[in-house]
Amino acid sequence: MGSPLDAVTWPVRTARLSLRRTTPDDLEATWEYRGLAEVGRWLTSASSTVDEYRATFEDPERLAMLLVVELDGAVIGDLMVKVGDAWAQAEVKEQARGVQAELGWVIHPDHTGHGYATEAVRELLRLCFDELHLRRVTADCFADNEASWRLMERVGMRREVHTLKESLHRSGRWLDGLGYALLADEWRGRT
Ligand SMILES: CC(C)(COP(=O)(O)OP(=O)(O)OC[C@H]1O[C@@H](n2cnc3c(N)ncnc32)[C@H](O)[C@@H]1OP(=O)(O)O)[C@@H](O)C(=O)NCCC(=O)NCCS
């Protein structure tokens, strides 16, 4: 089955980076940073061995919504674009199919602090609105993941929800969550 990301011509270049679809061959390069405890800390799933990671990574549905971020030809991070339906009342459900996307991001800690995530996500927003013609993008994180929500604010996403002790972290603690969004109209008004 096709992926919404098939609509874009890859790779897509920014001033310093290149974004492309992920392939099974990116397993090792992405494991280099996804295997680090400091990276896995806030991610939905953190594998402790490369074999465990392979099982998640090679899932075709997940691969289809994953992009890698390259700097000078080396993979330094990845982005998720999960296109899905908006909530809608039954009679208008069809019109709400595939109109929005949940975004996600990881940058190798050796490459954080240089604005690469900002650069990649700004381009991702352009792709979502200009090329995939989505009407809304969203992203969620633990409130304690300051690097992630500061990134959302840098790229102009708007904080919509702050949930209290609603999300269970693998440490066993119930943590606050933050939800951000951006509408195509808001994005167009700014660019
Ligand atoms: C979230 C994450 C991608 C943010 O990475 P990041 O490096 O902080 O973000 P950027 O690449 O945009 O860089 C911003 C930093 O670079 C600095 N910077 C340098 N040059 C810059 C430029 N040209 N543009 C923007 N920022 C620049 C900024 O001042 C900022 O530094 P600061 O945090 O000290 O203020 C990264 O921390 C990460 O991968 N975390 C682990 C995985 C994770 O939590 N993912 C999200 C799960 S919800």
PDBQT file of the ligand as one rigid body, heavy atoms in Angstrom, charges set to zero:
ROOT
HETATM    1  C1  LIG A 201      14.302  17.198  20.659  1.00  0.00    +0.000 C 
HETATM    2  C2  LIG A 201      15.621  17.345  19.923  1.00  0.00    +0.000 C 
HETATM    3  C3  LIG A 201      15.448  16.891  18.484  1.00  0.00    +0.000 C 
HETATM    4  C4  LIG A 201      16.004  18.843  19.947  1.00  0.00    +0.000 C 
HETATM    5  O1  LIG A 201      17.319  18.996  19.433  1.00  0.00    +0.000 OA
HETATM    6  P1  LIG A 201      18.067  20.409  19.553  1.00  0.00    +0.000 P 
HETATM    7  O2  LIG A 201      19.448  20.252  19.102  1.00  0.00    +0.000 OA
HETATM    8  O3  LIG A 201      17.824  20.983  20.905  1.00  0.00    +0.000 OA
HETATM    9  O4  LIG A 201      17.260  21.312  18.556  1.00  0.00    +0.000 OA
HETATM   10  P2  LIG A 201      17.857  22.146  17.356  1.00  0.00    +0.000 P 
HETATM   11  O5  LIG A 201      18.597  21.243  16.454  1.00  0.00    +0.000 OA
HETATM   12  O6  LIG A 201      16.761  22.938  16.781  1.00  0.00    +0.000 OA
HETATM   13  O7  LIG A 201      18.921  23.087  18.051  1.00  0.00    +0.000 OA
HETATM   14  C5  LIG A 201      18.511  24.104  18.931  1.00  0.00    +0.000 C 
HETATM   15  C6  LIG A 201      19.704  24.502  19.761  1.00  0.00    +0.000 C 
HETATM   16  O8  LIG A 201      20.759  24.861  18.880  1.00  0.00    +0.000 OA
HETATM   17  C7  LIG A 201      21.052  26.258  18.997  1.00  0.00    +0.000 C 
HETATM   18  N1  LIG A 201      21.283  26.717  17.622  1.00  0.00    +0.000 N 
HETATM   19  C8  LIG A 201      22.506  26.895  17.068  1.00  0.00    +0.000 A 
HETATM   20  N2  LIG A 201      22.375  27.255  15.788  1.00  0.00    +0.000 NA
HETATM   21  C9  LIG A 201      21.060  27.330  15.520  1.00  0.00    +0.000 A 
HETATM   22  C10 LIG A 201      20.291  27.666  14.362  1.00  0.00    +0.000 A 
HETATM   23  N3  LIG A 201      20.881  27.962  13.208  1.00  0.00    +0.000 N 
HETATM   24  N4  LIG A 201      18.932  27.601  14.438  1.00  0.00    +0.000 NA
HETATM   25  C11 LIG A 201      18.316  27.281  15.587  1.00  0.00    +0.000 A 
HETATM   26  N5  LIG A 201      18.999  26.938  16.720  1.00  0.00    +0.000 NA
HETATM   27  C12 LIG A 201      20.344  26.984  16.689  1.00  0.00    +0.000 A 
HETATM   28  C13 LIG A 201      19.853  26.854  19.686  1.00  0.00    +0.000 C 
HETATM   29  O9  LIG A 201      20.220  28.010  20.418  1.00  0.00    +0.000 OA
HETATM   30  C14 LIG A 201      19.428  25.738  20.605  1.00  0.00    +0.000 C 
HETATM   31  O10 LIG A 201      20.330  25.652  21.688  1.00  0.00    +0.000 OA
HETATM   32  P3  LIG A 201      19.802  25.646  23.223  1.00  0.00    +0.000 P 
HETATM   33  O11 LIG A 201      18.956  24.402  23.377  1.00  0.00    +0.000 OA
HETATM   34  O12 LIG A 201      21.040  25.635  23.999  1.00  0.00    +0.000 OA
HETATM   35  O13 LIG A 201      18.979  26.885  23.342  1.00  0.00    +0.000 OA
HETATM   36  C15 LIG A 201      16.753  16.527  20.616  1.00  0.00    +0.000 C 
HETATM   37  O14 LIG A 201      16.941  17.018  21.902  1.00  0.00    +0.000 OA
HETATM   38  C16 LIG A 201      16.479  15.042  20.671  1.00  0.00    +0.000 C 
HETATM   39  O15 LIG A 201      16.662  14.318  19.700  1.00  0.00    +0.000 OA
HETATM   40  N6  LIG A 201      16.052  14.521  21.857  1.00  0.00    +0.000 N 
HETATM   41  C17 LIG A 201      15.899  13.090  22.085  1.00  0.00    +0.000 C 
HETATM   42  C18 LIG A 201      14.730  12.512  21.360  1.00  0.00    +0.000 C 
HETATM   43  C19 LIG A 201      13.427  13.175  21.753  1.00  0.00    +0.000 C 
HETATM   44  O16 LIG A 201      13.193  13.534  22.895  1.00  0.00    +0.000 OA
HETATM   45  N7  LIG A 201      12.542  13.330  20.750  1.00  0.00    +0.000 N 
HETATM   46  C20 LIG A 201      11.240  13.931  20.958  1.00  0.00    +0.000 C 
HETATM   47  C21 LIG A 201      10.316  12.988  21.610  1.00  0.00    +0.000 C 
HETATM   48  S1  LIG A 201       8.752  13.815  21.905  1.00  0.00    +0.000 SA
ENDROOT
TORSDOF 0
